[in-house]
Amino acid sequence: MFGPDICGHNVKKVHAILNRYGENHLIKKDIPCMTDQLTHVYTFIINPNSTYTILVDNEKRKSGNIAADWYLALPKQIRDPNAKKPEDWDDNEYISDPDAKKPEGYDDIPKEIPDPDATKPEVWDDEEDGEWIPPTIPNPEYQGPWSSKKIKNPNYKGEWKAPMIDNPDYKEDPDIYVFPNLKYVGIELWQVKSGTLFDNILICDDPVYAKELAEETWGKQKDAERAAFYEAEKNKEKEDTNDENKDEDDLDDDDEDEDEDEDEDEDEENEDGGDNPDAGVIQFDEEEYKHDEL
């Protein structure tokens, strides 16, 4: 199994899984994969000398020995199971300072002290309630049990490990690079976002041809794809900005329409008189009317 694996924020690597005797074995090394939205080429080369090379976009990302980088066979060397740590082996990196001394009176400092701000209640009766004792509070001068400071151990020898010896059960497998059941191509896909495309899947025994084919296909299109992708992203950003501005303009127009409607309503109320009971009634001077009549 081979290819990129991007899962969440933590997993972004190239999987290289080899099957041996019905069990899958992951590569021991960490190989980062590409995480953008462009097309990339992943190549896994297994050589007859039991070495391997992993390419990403036709550039080497990892190489090594199959037996060393996968748990396909028993290791050539193991820790000596009969070895024992020497009695004089000191694996304590830090020790207590032998010259440190406890300050005089250190143990006399109490953990708690009477609250200096506490006062005896006025209703307290010593004869009936007994002697009043103020509550206690943590002592700010108390520093806990005394212990000497730590210093570097001059006799520290590091963590003891049993020495390596040849593994008596190890058997060299000259055919560790051979996978006789490699007959089919399958794609194991699990994704939460659509849009992933696969093409130009090649299985061959010529790494040079594989690299040339990658350059003839992906290599000739990568620059144009990159330019088109970033141009599309740029246009999308402009469209999003224009949509935001349009939404703001629409909101402003709605506010203006509401203001105009309110002004029209006020004008109509003024013409109709609103709450004035005399609105719309012709007013005349009664004295002047009588004078004209006479």
Secondary structure as a PSIPRED ss2 file (coil, helix, strand):
# PSIPRED VFORMAT (PSIPRED V4.0)

   1 M C   1.000  0.000  0.000
   2 F E   0.000  0.000  1.000
   3 G E   0.000  0.000  1.000
   4 P E   0.000  0.000  1.000
   5 D E   0.000  0.000  1.000
   6 I E   0.000  0.000  1.000
   7 C E   0.000  0.000  1.000
   8 G C   1.000  0.000  0.000
   9 H C   1.000  0.000  0.000
  10 N C   1.000  0.000  0.000
  11 V E   0.000  0.000  1.000
  12 K E   0.000  0.000  1.000
  13 K E   0.000  0.000  1.000
  14 V E   0.000  0.000  1.000
  15 H E   0.000  0.000  1.000
  16 A E   0.000  0.000  1.000
  17 I E   0.000  0.000  1.000
  18 L E   0.000  0.000  1.000
  19 N E   0.000  0.000  1.000
  20 R E   0.000  0.000  1.000
  21 Y C   1.000  0.000  0.000
  22 G C   1.000  0.000  0.000
  23 E E   0.000  0.000  1.000
  24 N E   0.000  0.000  1.000
  25 H E   0.000  0.000  1.000
  26 L E   0.000  0.000  1.000
  27 I C   1.000  0.000  0.000
  28 K C   1.000  0.000  0.000
  29 K C   1.000  0.000  0.000
  30 D C   1.000  0.000  0.000
  31 I C   1.000  0.000  0.000
  32 P E   0.000  0.000  1.000
  33 C C   1.000  0.000  0.000
  34 M C   1.000  0.000  0.000
  35 T C   1.000  0.000  0.000
  36 D C   1.000  0.000  0.000
  37 Q C   1.000  0.000  0.000
  38 L C   1.000  0.000  0.000
  39 T C   1.000  0.000  0.000
  40 H C   1.000  0.000  0.000
  41 V C   1.000  0.000  0.000
  42 Y E   0.000  0.000  1.000
  43 T E   0.000  0.000  1.000
  44 F E   0.000  0.000  1.000
  45 I E   0.000  0.000  1.000
  46 I E   0.000  0.000  1.000
  47 N C   1.000  0.000  0.000
  48 P C   1.000  0.000  0.000
  49 N C   1.000  0.000  0.000
  50 S C   1.000  0.000  0.000
  51 T E   0.000  0.000  1.000
  52 Y E   0.000  0.000  1.000
  53 T E   0.000  0.000  1.000
  54 I E   0.000  0.000  1.000
  55 L E   0.000  0.000  1.000
  56 V E   0.000  0.000  1.000
  57 D C   1.000  0.000  0.000
  58 N C   1.000  0.000  0.000
  59 E E   0.000  0.000  1.000
  60 K E   0.000  0.000  1.000
  61 R E   0.000  0.000  1.000
  62 K E   0.000  0.000  1.000
  63 S E   0.000  0.000  1.000
  64 G E   0.000  0.000  1.000
  65 N E   0.000  0.000  1.000
  66 I H   0.000  1.000  0.000
  67 A H   0.000  1.000  0.000
  68 A H   0.000  1.000  0.000
  69 D H   0.000  1.000  0.000
  70 W C   1.000  0.000  0.000
  71 Y C   1.000  0.000  0.000
  72 L C   1.000  0.000  0.000
  73 A C   1.000  0.000  0.000
  74 L C   1.000  0.000  0.000
  75 P C   1.000  0.000  0.000
  76 K C   1.000  0.000  0.000
  77 Q E   0.000  0.000  1.000
  78 I E   0.000  0.000  1.000
  79 R E   0.000  0.000  1.000
  80 D C   1.000  0.000  0.000
  81 P C   1.000  0.000  0.000
  82 N C   1.000  0.000  0.000
  83 A C   1.000  0.000  0.000
  84 K C   1.000  0.000  0.000
  85 K C   1.000  0.000  0.000
  86 P C   1.000  0.000  0.000
  87 E C   1.000  0.000  0.000
  88 D C   1.000  0.000  0.000
  89 W C   1.000  0.000  0.000
  90 D C   1.000  0.000  0.000
  91 D C   1.000  0.000  0.000
  92 N C   1.000  0.000  0.000
  93 E C   1.000  0.000  0.000
  94 Y E   0.000  0.000  1.000
  95 I E   0.000  0.000  1.000
  96 S E   0.000  0.000  1.000
  97 D C   1.000  0.000  0.000
  98 P C   1.000  0.000  0.000
  99 D C   1.000  0.000  0.000
 100 A C   1.000  0.000  0.000
 101 K C   1.000  0.000  0.000
 102 K C   1.000  0.000  0.000
 103 P C   1.000  0.000  0.000
 104 E C   1.000  0.000  0.000
 105 G C   1.000  0.000  0.000
 106 Y H   0.000  1.000  0.000
 107 D H   0.000  1.000  0.000
 108 D H   0.000  1.000  0.000
 109 I C   1.000  0.000  0.000
 110 P C   1.000  0.000  0.000
 111 K C   1.000  0.000  0.000
 112 E E   0.000  0.000  1.000
 113 I E   0.000  0.000  1.000
 114 P E   0.000  0.000  1.000
 115 D C   1.000  0.000  0.000
 116 P C   1.000  0.000  0.000
 117 D C   1.000  0.000  0.000
 118 A C   1.000  0.000  0.000
 119 T C   1.000  0.000  0.000
 120 K C   1.000  0.000  0.000
 121 P C   1.000  0.000  0.000
 122 E C   1.000  0.000  0.000
 123 V C   1.000  0.000  0.000
 124 W C   1.000  0.000  0.000
 125 D C   1.000  0.000  0.000
 126 D H   0.000  1.000  0.000
 127 E H   0.000  1.000  0.000
 128 E H   0.000  1.000  0.000
 129 D H   0.000  1.000  0.000
 130 G C   1.000  0.000  0.000
 131 E C   1.000  0.000  0.000
 132 W C   1.000  0.000  0.000
 133 I C   1.000  0.000  0.000
 134 P C   1.000  0.000  0.000
 135 P C   1.000  0.000  0.000
 136 T E   0.000  0.000  1.000
 137 I E   0.000  0.000  1.000
 138 P E   0.000  0.000  1.000
 139 N C   1.000  0.000  0.000
 140 P C   1.000  0.000  0.000
 141 E C   1.000  0.000  0.000
 142 Y C   1.000  0.000  0.000
 143 Q C   1.000  0.000  0.000
 144 G C   1.000  0.000  0.000
 145 P C   1.000  0.000  0.000
 146 W C   1.000  0.000  0.000
 147 S C   1.000  0.000  0.000
 148 S C   1.000  0.000  0.000
 149 K C   1.000  0.000  0.000
 150 K E   0.000  0.000  1.000
 151 I E   0.000  0.000  1.000
 152 K E   0.000  0.000  1.000
 153 N C   1.000  0.000  0.000
 154 P C   1.000  0.000  0.000
 155 N C   1.000  0.000  0.000
 156 Y C   1.000  0.000  0.000
 157 K C   1.000  0.000  0.000
 158 G C   1.000  0.000  0.000
 159 E C   1.000  0.000  0.000
 160 W C   1.000  0.000  0.000
 161 K C   1.000  0.000  0.000
 162 A C   1.000  0.000  0.000
 163 P C   1.000  0.000  0.000
 164 M E   0.000  0.000  1.000
 165 I E   0.000  0.000  1.000
 166 D E   0.000  0.000  1.000
 167 N C   1.000  0.000  0.000
 168 P C   1.000  0.000  0.000
 169 D C   1.000  0.000  0.000
 170 Y C   1.000  0.000  0.000
 171 K C   1.000  0.000  0.000
 172 E C   1.000  0.000  0.000
 173 D C   1.000  0.000  0.000
 174 P C   1.000  0.000  0.000
 175 D C   1.000  0.000  0.000
 176 I C   1.000  0.000  0.000
 177 Y C   1.000  0.000  0.000
 178 V C   1.000  0.000  0.000
 179 F C   1.000  0.000  0.000
 180 P C   1.000  0.000  0.000
 181 N C   1.000  0.000  0.000
 182 L C   1.000  0.000  0.000
 183 K C   1.000  0.000  0.000
 184 Y C   1.000  0.000  0.000
 185 V C   1.000  0.000  0.000
 186 G C   1.000  0.000  0.000
 187 I C   1.000  0.000  0.000
 188 E C   1.000  0.000  0.000
 189 L C   1.000  0.000  0.000
 190 W C   1.000  0.000  0.000
 191 Q C   1.000  0.000  0.000
 192 V C   1.000  0.000  0.000
 193 K C   1.000  0.000  0.000
 194 S C   1.000  0.000  0.000
 195 G C   1.000  0.000  0.000
 196 T C   1.000  0.000  0.000
 197 L C   1.000  0.000  0.000
 198 F C   1.000  0.000  0.000
 199 D C   1.000  0.000  0.000
 200 N C   1.000  0.000  0.000
 201 I C   1.000  0.000  0.000
 202 L C   1.000  0.000  0.000
 203 I C   1.000  0.000  0.000
 204 C C   1.000  0.000  0.000
 205 D C   1.000  0.000  0.000
 206 D C   1.000  0.000  0.000
 207 P H   0.000  1.000  0.000
 208 V H   0.000  1.000  0.000
 209 Y H   0.000  1.000  0.000
 210 A H   0.000  1.000  0.000
 211 K H   0.000  1.000  0.000
 212 E H   0.000  1.000  0.000
 213 L H   0.000  1.000  0.000
 214 A H   0.000  1.000  0.000
 215 E H   0.000  1.000  0.000
 216 E H   0.000  1.000  0.000
 217 T H   0.000  1.000  0.000
 218 W H   0.000  1.000  0.000
 219 G H   0.000  1.000  0.000
 220 K H   0.000  1.000  0.000
 221 Q H   0.000  1.000  0.000
 222 K H   0.000  1.000  0.000
 223 D H   0.000  1.000  0.000
 224 A H   0.000  1.000  0.000
 225 E H   0.000  1.000  0.000
 226 R H   0.000  1.000  0.000
 227 A H   0.000  1.000  0.000
 228 A H   0.000  1.000  0.000
 229 F H   0.000  1.000  0.000
 230 Y H   0.000  1.000  0.000
 231 E H   0.000  1.000  0.000
 232 A H   0.000  1.000  0.000
 233 E H   0.000  1.000  0.000
 234 K H   0.000  1.000  0.000
 235 N H   0.000  1.000  0.000
 236 K H   0.000  1.000  0.000
 237 E H   0.000  1.000  0.000
 238 K H   0.000  1.000  0.000
 239 E H   0.000  1.000  0.000
 240 D H   0.000  1.000  0.000
 241 T H   0.000  1.000  0.000
 242 N H   0.000  1.000  0.000
 243 D H   0.000  1.000  0.000
 244 E H   0.000  1.000  0.000
 245 N H   0.000  1.000  0.000
 246 K H   0.000  1.000  0.000
 247 D H   0.000  1.000  0.000
 248 E H   0.000  1.000  0.000
 249 D H   0.000  1.000  0.000
 250 D H   0.000  1.000  0.000
 251 L H   0.000  1.000  0.000
 252 D H   0.000  1.000  0.000
 253 D H   0.000  1.000  0.000
 254 D H   0.000  1.000  0.000
 255 D H   0.000  1.000  0.000
 256 E H   0.000  1.000  0.000
 257 D H   0.000  1.000  0.000
 258 E H   0.000  1.000  0.000
 259 D H   0.000  1.000  0.000
 260 E H   0.000  1.000  0.000
 261 D H   0.000  1.000  0.000
 262 E H   0.000  1.000  0.000
 263 D H   0.000  1.000  0.000
 264 E H   0.000  1.000  0.000
 265 D H   0.000  1.000  0.000
 266 E H   0.000  1.000  0.000
 267 D H   0.000  1.000  0.000
 268 E H   0.000  1.000  0.000
 269 E H   0.000  1.000  0.000
 270 N H   0.000  1.000  0.000
 271 E H   0.000  1.000  0.000
 272 D H   0.000  1.000  0.000
 273 G C   1.000  0.000  0.000
 274 G C   1.000  0.000  0.000
 275 D C   1.000  0.000  0.000
 276 N C   1.000  0.000  0.000
 277 P C   1.000  0.000  0.000
 278 D C   1.000  0.000  0.000
 279 A C   1.000  0.000  0.000
 280 G C   1.000  0.000  0.000
 281 V C   1.000  0.000  0.000
 282 I C   1.000  0.000  0.000
 283 Q C   1.000  0.000  0.000
 284 F C   1.000  0.000  0.000
 285 D C   1.000  0.000  0.000
 286 E H   0.000  1.000  0.000
 287 E H   0.000  1.000  0.000
 288 E H   0.000  1.000  0.000
 289 Y H   0.000  1.000  0.000
 290 K H   0.000  1.000  0.000
 291 H H   0.000  1.000  0.000
 292 D H   0.000  1.000  0.000
 293 E H   0.000  1.000  0.000
 294 L C   1.000  0.000  0.000
